[in-house]
Amino acid sequence: MKVRGIKRGQNIELLEQINNIPDGTEIIIDLEFIEKQIPKPKLHLTEEERLAKLNNLFGTWKNQPDLTEIFAEIDQQRHTY
């Protein structure tokens, strides 16, 4: 049986259901890596290109009226304990 999964720390998250194996069953896993092609970053950016990238990142959350409310809710949840 082959099942795809993603490694996260010391855990492997399965991407498919495996209902035919009862919980608590000891299993042996044979790992096969799937290499992803990651584009190489451009190493030498001009000053203008760097500034354009930064401005794009900084403006991502700009003009979102509910942003203050969202952060207030997150802050409230963080302090409930």
N, C-alpha and C positions, 0 to 999 in steps of 0.2 A: 504494500500500500504506500503510495506517495501522497503527501499532504504538504501544501505550501504554508510557510509561516514567516514571521518577522522576529528577529532577535531584538529584545529590549532589555539591556542589562543582563541578568542571569535567567531571564524568562524568554520563552519562545511563544509568540502569539500565533495560533493557528488561524489560517484564513478560510478554512473549510470546516464543516461540522463532521465529527467522527462519533456517531452514535453507537457504533457496534463494539466499542471498547468501554467497559464499565469504569467508572471513576475509581481511583485508587489502584488501578492495574499498573504494574511496573512494565515499562517498555524500553526498548533500545532504539536509539535514533541514529541513522546514518546520514550525516550532513553532506549536502551538496550546495555549493555556493552559486548564487546567480549574480554575476557582476553587472552592475549598471554602468552605462556609459555616462559619465558626468562631464559636462563641458568644462574645459579648462578656462579659468578666469583670465581676462586680459590683464597682463602684468603691468603694463605701462600706460597709465591713463594721463591725459593732459589735465592741467588744472581745471579747465572748463568742463571736461567730462566728469571729473571727481565732484565738482560743485553741482553739476546737473543731477548726478546720482544722489547726493546728499539732500538736495532740495526735493527730489522725488520722494525719498524716504520720510523726510520731515513733514511733508504735506499729506501723508497717507490718511491721517485722522482729522484733517482739517475740515471744518464746516459740517460736523456731525452733531446735530442738536441734542441727541440723547446720550452723548458720551459722558457728560457730567453725571447724569442719573445712573448710568451703568457703573461708573467707578464708585459712586456713593454706595450702591448696592453691594459691590465687591468688598468695599471697606467695612460695611456693616456685617457681612457674613464672616469676614476675617476676625472680627472682635466679638462674636457670639459666644466663644468658649470662655 
